[in-house]
Amino acid sequence: MDVNQIQNALHDQNIDGWLFYDFHGRDPLSYRILGLGNPVCTRRWFYFIPAQGTPQKIVSSVEPHVLDTLPGEKYVIIKWQDLHTTLQSILHQHNRVAMHYSPLGDVPYVSIVDGGTIDLIRSIGVEVVSAQDLIQEFEGLVTEKAFETHKKASVIMHRITTNAFEEIGNLLQTKESVTEYDIHRLIQKKYREYGLVTDVSPIVAVNDHATDPHYIPNKNSSIIQEGDLVLIDSWAKFKDQDSVYVDITRMAYVGEVIPPRIQEIWDVVIKARDKAIHFETEKIQSGLSVAGWEIDQVARDYITKRGFGQYFTHRLGHSIGRETHGNAVNLDSLETKDTRRVIPGILHSIEPGIYIPEEKIGIRSEVNVYISENREVIVTGPKQEEIYKIKI
């Protein structure tokens, strides 16, 4: 945590200060941004970084050392009245203070501070603004060095997926039974062989299961047969602490001839994907501002105009970092309206999907996109242009 960098960002955003707050470990973002690790805290604490001047710490007499690794003046309080008085003395001279909150809940990923605490700060006469852009800048960006781990893992992840499709074909050619769960476990085995780790198991879904965007196979999962549509969505990274995730989805069909309806939907999905990439690239390379929701809307409008709008039931993409779902901007105008800007250092997915349960068709194409320091828009790994045909 660099106080000078944070103060420069506050000055740039015309914000008087950033007020961090936690109770019972409810705000992991604060711990990560401030470099506090994961201490066990049972009492409230506040840490205020003003745009100018010395940071201020407010801690409980029960846990007086919780912020000792941070610079600044420390106030140790016992009574709740003391807490209110101390906050008043620190904040009364400031007009606009950022906290981990989102107006109207538009960006719930950063809306962590409880309503009562927001009321308390407002009662001092301070305007509370969202720290969403600050959080993105100081916690959500991927460095060029970390991006190298992503690129290296991306090559392996695409190889694993292709090998999984090939294994389905090999087993079917020898008349052996193969299930979604079998391939699910195969992918996990490959992760271990390549030194990759993941937070949640990969998705291997056929037909109607592919219409569930978060389907996870189990021991009673479907047998894969000729004529099946197969979706594999997998995400992993290297074990190193600073490694960054890869998250990709690829489609296959068991057979030589893709049915016209599946081909029709696939064509719409990849066209929507490419339109979103093109729109983002034009904006970024022209130096123009673009919000996450705007990129989502481009793909969504295209899919809607082709008659499939009601079947695109999730956001277009999510931030990627040390977690599969990172803490920066998402491409979302559906589930939320993400007004955060896409800036250099952002890594995110683009993954339009069309899911039609009554037809047992679920199709998604997912790629990862990185914005470099010189505003280059980089799609990592090959974009899948055709549905992979599994020969039997």
DRENLUM-709179 format. One line per field, with one value per residue (C-alpha): x, y, z. Coordinates in steps of 0.02 Angstrom, whole numbers. Example, Ala and Ser with C-alpha at 12.3 -4.5 7.8 and 13.67 -1.06 7.14 Angstrom:
2
x = 615|684
y = -225|-53
z = 390|357
END
This chain:
392
x = 0|72|-10|60|-13|-183|-178|-135|-284|-398|-339|-371|-548|-587|-618|-565|-521|-543|-622|-588|-696|-716|-810|-786|-684|-830|-726|-585|-552|-492|-369|-298|-283|-203|-91|-157|-162|-309|-310|-452|-545|-699|-713|-741|-595|-580|-432|-444|-324|-353|-309|-183|-106|-79|-188|-293|-327|-473|-462|-542|-454|-489|-388|-275|-138|-242|-183|-8|74|-6|60|-37|-102|-193|-348|-396|-578|-680|-859|-968|-988|-799|-806|-936|-840|-675|-753|-829|-662|-573|-705|-797|-676|-700|-841|-828|-766|-755|-815|-847|-1024|-1119|-1265|-1425|-1320|-1268|-1100|-1137|-962|-894|-1048|-989|-1012|-1178|-1314|-1303|-1119|-1156|-1291|-1165|-1039|-1174|-1236|-1069|-1113|-1001|-1052|-1015|-962|-919|-740|-772|-645|-515|-541|-518|-357|-278|-345|-420|-284|-167|15|108|213|60|-15|132|74|-99|-31|74|-73|-187|-85|-99|-284|-327|-222|-313|-483|-434|-364|-528|-627|-505|-521|-710|-685|-555|-667|-819|-718|-674|-857|-816|-939|-888|-984|-976|-903|-765|-706|-730|-607|-489|-474|-438|-303|-224|-226|-121|-1|32|43|-123|-249|-431|-560|-708|-714|-734|-900|-926|-1105|-1200|-1365|-1491|-1355|-1267|-1418|-1370|-1223|-1160|-1192|-1064|-1068|-1074|-1055|-1230|-1202|-1248|-1164|-1090|-1152|-1157|-1261|-1224|-1176|-1033|-985|-823|-795|-633|-532|-366|-199|-26|1|107|22|31|-27|-182|-328|-375|-561|-617|-768|-763|-895|-894|-1017|-1006|-1020|-966|-1111|-1165|-1357|-1419|-1503|-1345|-1242|-1365|-1352|-1163|-1146|-1246|-1143|-973|-1031|-1090|-923|-825|-935|-901|-714|-715|-815|-700|-544|-603|-644|-484|-364|-446|-417|-604|-689|-794|-890|-918|-1105|-1081|-981|-1112|-1248|-1164|-1166|-1338|-1415|-1346|-1412|-1581|-1598|-1569|-1716|-1620|-1619|-1723|-1600|-1445|-1471|-1307|-1184|-1063|-905|-820|-657|-515|-371|-298|-476|-580|-697|-587|-624|-621|-753|-874|-957|-1134|-1291|-1410|-1382|-1307|-1261|-1072|-1022|-837|-721|-613|-435|-258|-222|-397|-414|-589|-689|-806|-929|-1096|-1211|-1380|-1473|-1634|-1690|-1840|-1723|-1586|-1461|-1339|-1196|-1064|-899|-779|-615|-507|-459|-318|-289|-101|-14|-5|-193|-172|-323|-256|-364|-269|-271|-357|-537|-641|-716|-797|-877|-752|-809|-778|-749|-813
y = 0|167|316|439|344|336|522|561|457|546|713|658|602|759|656|719|550|362|289|104|12|-166|-267|-455|-472|-427|-324|-428|-290|-173|-302|-333|-151|-102|-256|-313|-499|-587|-543|-601|-444|-443|-254|-110|-14|134|193|362|417|602|675|780|752|609|451|421|256|219|53|-30|-44|-230|-243|-90|-159|-215|-68|-47|-95|56|235|370|435|310|338|201|205|112|179|197|381|398|319|445|591|535|510|683|762|676|695|857|960|850|858|701|537|371|210|33|66|79|198|98|-60|-41|-124|-246|-321|-166|-123|-194|-61|-82|49|98|143|245|336|371|450|552|616|706|806|711|658|472|425|256|195|80|163|171|-13|-54|47|-21|-199|-248|-215|-347|-297|-338|-460|-550|-553|-659|-797|-785|-803|-953|-1037|-996|-1102|-1250|-1224|-1227|-1385|-1468|-1429|-1493|-1651|-1675|-1669|-1791|-1909|-1912|-1965|-2096|-2178|-2177|-2252|-2399|-2413|-2366|-2268|-2090|-1968|-1782|-1827|-1931|-1783|-1667|-1774|-1789|-1599|-1590|-1722|-1619|-1465|-1558|-1624|-1448|-1368|-1275|-1242|-1187|-1127|-1223|-1378|-1360|-1371|-1514|-1509|-1593|-1545|-1484|-1473|-1345|-1231|-1210|-1085|-1149|-1335|-1447|-1635|-1767|-1956|-1978|-1861|-1891|-2014|-1928|-2001|-1969|-1816|-1728|-1547|-1529|-1372|-1361|-1209|-1218|-1095|-1113|-1028|-1073|-1100|-945|-812|-677|-787|-738|-847|-904|-934|-1007|-1096|-1202|-1301|-1469|-1583|-1772|-1808|-1752|-1638|-1494|-1480|-1318|-1253|-1273|-1192|-1046|-1012|-1032|-905|-777|-808|-785|-635|-553|-596|-517|-362|-333|-354|-236|-104|-112|-106|49|140|95|125|292|346|358|312|154|76|-109|-98|-19|-167|-288|-189|-205|-396|-401|-289|-398|-558|-476|-417|-597|-654|-734|-593|-685|-831|-728|-734|-676|-532|-528|-541|-526|-459|-585|-576|-683|-747|-809|-664|-514|-348|-235|-190|-321|-312|-302|-207|-347|-412|-245|-86|-80|100|71|113|-12|51|-14|-161|-234|-419|-483|-617|-595|-740|-718|-867|-926|-1054|-1133|-1269|-1325|-1364|-1436|-1314|-1210|-1123|-1006|-940|-867|-776|-669|-489|-384|-197|-163|-7|64|30|-122|-238|-416|-570|-712|-884|-929|-875|-1027|-994|-1164|-1294|-1434|-1596|-1750|-1894|-2066
z = 0|-57|29|-97|-244|-159|-120|-301|-358|-233|-300|-480|-436|-334|-176|-5|67|68|225|251|376|435|565|590|430|316|195|120|-8|130|195|22|-28|138|143|311|276|357|542|654|707|817|838|718|646|527|424|338|201|162|-8|87|256|377|379|535|624|739|833|982|1150|1137|975|978|866|716|607|677|513|429|438|526|692|803|909|1031|1081|1211|1207|1052|1096|1081|909|849|922|845|673|688|730|584|448|483|377|224|97|-11|62|-32|49|-9|-63|-227|-256|-286|-276|-458|-423|-280|-288|-201|-98|68|202|295|282|465|451|295|396|533|414|327|495|512|357|238|63|42|-135|-206|-198|-346|-461|-323|-284|-468|-478|-320|-314|-481|-609|-681|-706|-865|-764|-695|-869|-925|-806|-885|-1062|-1016|-928|-1075|-1194|-1075|-1042|-1227|-1247|-1103|-1178|-1350|-1271|-1177|-1340|-1418|-1271|-1292|-1473|-1429|-1299|-1413|-1555|-1443|-1389|-1211|-1106|-1062|-953|-918|-748|-828|-931|-783|-684|-832|-841|-655|-675|-814|-702|-574|-706|-770|-598|-613|-475|-475|-351|-426|-534|-724|-816|-937|-1001|-1142|-1221|-1091|-958|-1067|-1047|-864|-864|-695|-713|-627|-667|-532|-526|-598|-744|-926|-1043|-1195|-1360|-1546|-1587|-1423|-1405|-1280|-1183|-1082|-972|-873|-770|-681|-644|-585|-399|-374|-268|-401|-544|-640|-695|-869|-900|-1067|-1142|-1299|-1392|-1480|-1570|-1572|-1757|-1930|-1976|-1865|-1861|-1944|-1786|-1683|-1820|-1830|-1643|-1644|-1783|-1682|-1525|-1606|-1705|-1543|-1463|-1606|-1611|-1427|-1452|-1602|-1507|-1356|-1465|-1559|-1397|-1305|-1448|-1486|-1307|-1273|-1110|-1111|-966|-939|-967|-1138|-1205|-1139|-1226|-1396|-1390|-1309|-1441|-1580|-1501|-1469|-1649|-1705|-1598|-1455|-1327|-1197|-1203|-1160|-973|-896|-910|-1057|-953|-785|-718|-700|-576|-440|-423|-569|-540|-502|-419|-571|-700|-765|-936|-873|-919|-868|-692|-638|-727|-710|-738|-703|-847|-941|-919|-947|-832|-846|-887|-919|-1006|-1153|-1155|-1242|-1229|-1293|-1186|-1248|-1125|-1229|-1374|-1261|-1338|-1239|-1329|-1260|-1326|-1199|-1227|-1114|-1156|-1081|-1096|-1096|-1031|-1208|-1232|-1342|-1333|-1325|-1346|-1263|-1340|-1503|-1531|-1574|-1746|-1778|-1668|-1639|-1721|-1617|-1736|-1690
END
